[in-house]
Amino acid sequence: MMPPPPPALADSRQSANAAACAIFLAGFTCDAGFTIYISYMATSSQHDPIVSLPHSDTPHATLERIPVAFAAGDGIGPEIAEAVRRILEAAQVPLELEPVTLGERAYLGGVSTGVPDDAWAAIRRSRALLKGPITTPQGGGYKSVNVTLRKTLGLFANVRPCESFACLPASAQGIDLVVVRENEEDLYAGIEHRQTPETYQCLKLVTRAGCERIVRYAFAFARANGRSKVTCMTKDNIMKLTDGLFHRVFDEVAREYPELGTEHQIIDIGAARLATRPQAYDVIVTLNLYGDILSDIAAEVSGSVGLGGSANIGRRFAMFEAVHGSAPDIAGRDIANPSGLLQSAVALLVHVGLGSHAATLRNAWLRTLEQGIHTADLRPGRPVGTLAFADAVIANLGALPERLKVASFPENSRPIEVEVSQPAPQLRERSGIDVFVHHTGSVDTLAAQLLAAAGPALQLTMITNRGVKVWPAGHADTLCTDHWRCRFVARDKGAVEFAALHALVGRIAEQGGDVIKTEGLFQYDGQPGFSAGQGA
């Protein structure tokens, strides 16, 4: 049987009027026909965003102990994981933590993905993972375990709440915001190539389904949690197609939420404003890389990145982890802050239907901060160590904060459905090809070679180097490397058959051209689906 919440906590719910909470479960129907469920906590007295998923086919009330995969991680991970484990055990939380090895130790043990088979099995059994920070070895082709887990398990939404506390020093007070970050696409797809001796490429992949899914999540989250504004951040003044798609989808979805304020900001000024006036933000939704950076900025200005926890949400699985990294430089010194992982554990408890236990842990943690007990990252003075901080939290189990908001989380959820729209069909026509070549001579020599290879159906219209037009009529001051984009389009401005493009590439090779890759150029309802060259 699950232990009941402490009497003090039960009494506080009425006195603090914190019982007016509800979980909202949103279902997103995808092209493949499945539904992704995300739940949100709404409360009249506080903003404590928690996301959860259906965790088991068996109601949690009938389970004696709920299985959860538990990875200590690398660097400071084992220290903060041990601190959190001790707190969970002292609170008699009915979790069955199954230790799994992820990250550096797995890499060094010969597991190329950093995730051994037994870890995958444990995660699939429990459908929930609580993990410490992971170290990805530098070089040698190692892939990020975090990205592997998020993409393999379909954890499309990364939710990172950030709040300042009056009892702690911070760059700014009054911070209460949530960064909702797309978790699977963008530059974190990790598709990189060395194309020439001088040039390396990373592909930025953005899909309409991915954009709409995360944007709808952010708006539904804001509505369910009583938030008032959603801010979108992109760099669509430069990346007009990829980031432009995200911004366009944001504007479309925003019309369905007239009660919420909305705004769009370019990511560079948005990040600067987040650092200097974070109180102006409520819910921020953005692409993968930007969200990673923004959530660290928000955590740092609110007091410490060591306070930040996060939830990664997908259709069948969820992963909970601290925002910060593995910090190997301070590993083994008993000075790391376990708060981020502890707050991730609080989110996990709500996820598996243990809201009262989640409240017990968070309230004990808040009371500990109020008492001036802190690790070295939070303020100067006389900090305590990692395990001493955990012991202080344990001593406060059952206590309530006196000045900070009392936390209360629900035990049950109810579903609502939000569908991802199907875009209208568009006429797609092939209009040309960009041929990327390796060339170390002059652009005029390259142009002559390409003009000789053009043939009757296609004409060479532009050569760029690092995106800047260098032919025709380039500028002598433009720095050129050994990597060139050569654009060919149909001479009659109409559609062109793939066979003509294939033949063109063959003729370029016959002329001695070193072709690296090609990109088809397409028109969609008569609008170009490709960017122009800088200066073209």
N, C-alpha and C positions, 0 to 999 in steps of 0.2 A: 504494500500500500504506500501511496505517496504521503510524506509527512505534511500536515497542514501548515499554512503560513503562521509565523509567530503571532500571538495575540496582539502585540503592539502594532504590527503591520495591519492586521484586520481592522483594528480600531481606527487607525490613522486614515484609512480610506474614506471613512465617513466624515471625519473631522476636516480633512483636507479637500473634501469634495473631489477626490481623484478617481471616483468610481465610474464617472461618465465616460467610459472608453468603449471603442468598438473596433474590431478588426474587419477590414474590407479586403476581400480576396478578388483580384482582377484576373480574368482569363483572356489571354490573347490568342486568337485563332490564327495559325500560320498556314502557309501554302500547303504544308504537308498534311494538314488536317488535324494536328494535335493542338491542345490548349495549354498555354503556359499560365500557371497560377502564381500570383504574387499577392501577399496580404500586407495591409497597412494598419497601423494603430492610430486611431483618432481619439483625442481627449480634449475636454473643455478647459483643462487647467494647466496643460503643459504641452511642449513639443518634444516628445521622446520618440522619434521615428524608429519603428521596428518593422522588419519585413519577415514574413514566414511563408512556408510552403506546407502542403499536405505531406507529413513525414512518414506515415505508415498507413497501411490499409486497416490496421487495428486502432480503435480509439485509444488515445494516450492514457485515459483514466483507467484502462484495464491493464496497463503495462506496469510491472514493478520497477524495471530499470530500462531506460531508453538507450539503445546503442548509438554511440557517436564515435567516428574515427577521430583520433587525436594525434597530431603531429607536433612534436616539440620544436622542430626547426633547427636552424643553425645560428651561430654567433651567440647572441644573448637569448635566443629562443629557448633553450633548455632551462635557463634560470627563470624566465617569466612564465614558462609553461608549468614549472614546478610550483611557483607561487600561486598560479590560478588553480592548479589541481588541488592544492591544499585548501584553498578557500571553498571550492566546490564540495570537497569532502567534509569540511567542517560544517557547511550549511546543509549537509545531508541531502544534497541534490540527487535525485534518482536517475543519474546518467551512468551508463556503462561505457567508460572511456577505453577505447581499443587503441593502444599505441601503434602508430605506423611510422615508418621512416621515409622521409621525403628530402629532396635537395642534395646538399653537398656530399653527405655520407653515401647516398645512393649513387651519385655520379662517380665518386671515387671508388665505389664498389663495383663499377662496371655497368651500371644501369644508365644508358645513354639519355633517357628521358628524365631522369631524376625521380621517377615514380615507379617503384618495383611492382610486380604483379600482385603481391599480397596486399599492398596498399590500395591498389585499384579494387581488389575484392572487398576489402573492409569498407571503402567508401561506397561501393555499390550496395553493400548490405545495409548500411546505416542511412545512406542518402543524405548524410550531413557530416561535415568536416570542420573541426576547430583546429586551426594551425597557427604555429608561431612563424616568425619571419624566416625566409629561405635565402641562402646564399647561392647564387649562380656563378660558378667558376668563370674567370675571365678567359676569353679566347677559346680555341679548340673546338668551336662549333657547338658549345653547350646552349641549350634552349632554356628559357625561363620556365621553372616549374609552375609558377603562378599563372602564366599565360596558358601553359599546357592544360592545367586543371580547368581554368575558366572556359577555354574553347572546347575541350573534350566533353565536359559535362554540360555544356550549353548554358553557362552562367552569364547571361547577357547583361544583367543589371548590377552595377556596383553602387551601393548606397553608403555614403560616408557622412554621418551627422557630425556637426562641429558646434561646440557650445563653450562659451567662457563662463568662469565661475568667480563670483565676487570675492571668494576667499583666496584666490590665487592671482599672482601677478600675470598680466597679459599686455600685449601691445594695445589691445582695445577691449573694453567691456561691452556687455550687451549683445554678444554674438550668439546667434541661434539660427544656424543655416544647415542645409543639407546639399551635398554635391551628389547628383545622380549622373553617373558616368557610364557611357556605352562601353561594354566590356569585351567585345569579341572582334571588332573590326579595326579600321584605321591603320596606322603604321604598326600597331601591335600584331598585325597578321604575321609579322616577322618574315616577310618574303624579300630577301635581299640577294643581290648578285654583285660580284665584281665583274664588270663588263669589259674594261680595258685595263692596262697597267696603271692608269691614272684615275679611273672613274669607278665609283661604287654607287649602287642604286638600291633604294628601299621603296617598295610599292605601297601606296596608300589606297586601301580598298574600302569603299563605303557603299552600302546597298540601301535602297529605299526601305526594304523591310526592316533592316537593322535600325535605321533612323526612326522610322515610325514607331517601332516597338519601344525604344527607350524614351522617346518623347511622350508617347501616351502613358508610359509608366510614370514619368515625372509629373504629368498633369494629374493623373489619378491619385498619385501619392500626395500631391499638394492639397487636392480637394478633401481627401479622406483625413488628413492630419490638420485640417483647419488652417492651412497656410494661405497666404494672401497674394503671393507673386511668384512667377517662374521666369527666370532669366536664362536665355540661350546665349552661349558664347561660341563663336567660330572665327575663322580667318577667311571668310568668303570674299573679301576684297582682293585676295590673292588667289586662293584656291576656289575658283568660281564654280567648278563642277562638283567637287566632292563636298567641301564645306557649304557650298551654295545649296546642294540638295538638303543637307541637314537643316539649314535656316529655312528653306522653303517648306519642309515638312513641319517644322515648328510653327510657322505662321498658319498653316492649314489646320493643325490640331488645336491651336490656341483659340480659334473661332468657336470651338465646341465648349469652351470653358469661359463664358463671358464674365463670370463673377471673379475671375482671377486676373490680377494685373500681369502684364507680360512685357518683356523688353528683350532686345537683342544688343549684344555688345561684341565688338571685335576683341579677340582673346587677349591681345597685348594690353590694351587699356583696361579691359575687364580684370585681368590679373593684378594690374597696378592698383585699381580701385579696391579690389578685394583685400589687398595688403594694407591699404590706408583707411578704408571706410567699410569694413566687413559688415557693420550693422545694417547696411543698405540692402543686403541680400537675404533671401529667404530660401528658395529652392533654385539651384543652378543645374541646368542640364547641358551636357556637352559631349564631345567626342572623346575617344579613349585617351589619347596622349594628353590633351588639355585637362581632362578630368583628373588624371593622375597628379599633374602639377598643381592644379587649383586646390585639391583636397589637402595636399601637404602645406600649401600657403595658409589655408584657412585654419588647419590644426596648429600651425606654428604661431600665428598671430593671436590665437585664443589662449595660448599658454605654453603648449608643448605638443610636438608631434607624437610624443609618448602617450598622450591622452586619447588618441584617435582609434576607434574601432570601425569595422566595416562589415557589411553583408554582401555576399555575391549570390544572386538569385537566378535560378533557372526553372525549367519545367518540372524536373524530377529531383534535382539536387540543390543543395545550398552549401556555401562555404563561408566561414566566419574567420576573420583574421585582423590583426592589428594593422594600422596604416603604415607604421614605420618599418624600416629595414632591419637587417640582422646585426648591424653595428658591431662587427667583429673586433673593432678597436677597444671596446669596453667589455667584451665578453669575459666571463669568469671573475669579475670584480665585484659582484653583488651590488651594483649601483643602478642597474637598468630599471625602468619604470614598467611594472606589469599592467598598468591601467588600460592601455589600448587593448590588450588581449582579454582583460577582464570585461571590458565593455562589449567586446565581440562575443564573449561567453553569455553576457546578458541577452544580447540579440538572439543567440542560439537558443536560449531557454524559452524565449517567447515563441520562436520558430517551432519548437517541439511541444508547445502547449503547456509550458510550466511558467506561466506569467507571475504567479505569486513568488516563486523562487527567484525569478529574475528581479522582481522588485526588492526582495530581501537583500540580494547582492548589491544592487545599485544604491540602495539607501545606506547600507553599511559603508560603501565606498565614499558616498557623499559626506557622511558623518565623519569619516576619517580625514577627508580633506578639510572640513570645517575645523577640526581639532588642530590643524597646522602640521599634521603628519604628512611628509612628502618625500619623494626621492629627489636626487640632486638636479634633475633637469627642470624642476618646477620653480624653484626659488633659491637664492643664496641663504646661507644660514647653517642650520644643523640638520642636514637631511638624514634619513634612515636608508638602510639597504633594501634590496629587493624583497628578501624574505621577511625582514622586520616590517615592511609596509604591509605585506600579506597578513602577518600576524595581527597588525592593528585593525585591518579590515575584519578579520575573524573575530576579534574582540568586540567589534561593533555590530555583529550579526544580530538582527532583531531590533536595532536602534534606528531612529529616524533622523534625518538632517533637521537642524533647527532653523537655519536661514535659507538654505537652498530648497528648490522644489522637491517635494516628496514624490517619488516615482511610484506608479501603479500601472500594471500591465494586465490585459485580459487573458483569460484562459481559452477562449473559444473564438472561432472565426465564422464568417458567413460570406458566401461568394457573390461577386458581381462580375459581369463579363464585359470586356472591352475588345472589340474586334479591330484587327489591322485591315485597312481597306485594300482593295485590289485596284491597282492603277489601270486607267483606261488604255486599251491597246494603241500602239503608235506604229506608224509606217517607218520601217527601218531600211535605209538604203546605203549600200557601200559606195563611198565617193572617192576613195583614194587610200593611200598608205603612207605611214611614216616609216622610213628605213633608217635604222641606227647603225652606223658604221664606225670602225676603228680606223683612224687615219692620222698620220703624223706629219704630213706635208701641209701646204698652203690650202686655203679654202678654194682658190681659183683652180688649182690642180684637181681637187675633189669634184668641183662643179663640172669641169670639162669631162671627167670620167663618167659622171652621172648623166649628163646631157646626152652623151653618146649611147647610154644604155636605156634611155627613156622609152623609145618605141612609139608606135602610132597612137596608142590609146591613152597614154599618160604623159603629163608634163611635170617637170621639176619646177616648183614654185618658191621654195624656201629651203635654206639650210640654217640651222641654229647650232650654237655651241653653248651648253649649260642653259638652254632655254632662250638665249638671246639671238636675234636674227643677225647673221654675219654674211649672208648672200641672198639676193643681190643687194648691193649698196650697203655693205656693212661699214663699221667704224674701226679705224686702225687701232684704237685704244682698247678694244674689247679683248680681254684675255681668253685665249682659246686653248683647250686641252686636246686630247686625242679621241674625244667622243663627240660624234656629230649626229644630229637628227636631220634627215633629208626628206622633205615632204613632196609627194607626188599626188596629183589629183587628175581626175578625168579631163581630157582636153575639151570635151563637149559640155562640161559642168554637170553631167548626168550621172547615172549609176554605172558602176564598173563591175565586171565579173571577177571572181576570185582568181580565175585562171590567168587573167591579165596581170594581176599582182604577183602571182607565182612566177610567171615568165619574166617579169621585171627583175625580181630578185636574182633569178638565174643569169640574166644579162649583166647585172652589176658584178656578180661573181666572175663572169667571163672577162670583164674589163679590169679585173684585179682588185675589186672592192672587197673589203673584209666586213661582211655583214654580221652584226652582233645579234640583233633582234628586229622584229617588225611589230607595228601596231596598226590595225585596220582603222580607217577613218569612216565614220558613219553619220548619216543625217537621220534625225528623228522628227517626223512630221515637218521636214524641211529645215530644221534647226540643227546646226553642227553639234555633234557630241564630242568635240575635242577642242582644245585650247589653241589660241593663236600664239605665235612667237612674240616674245618681248621685243618691241620696236618694229614689229611687222605692220 
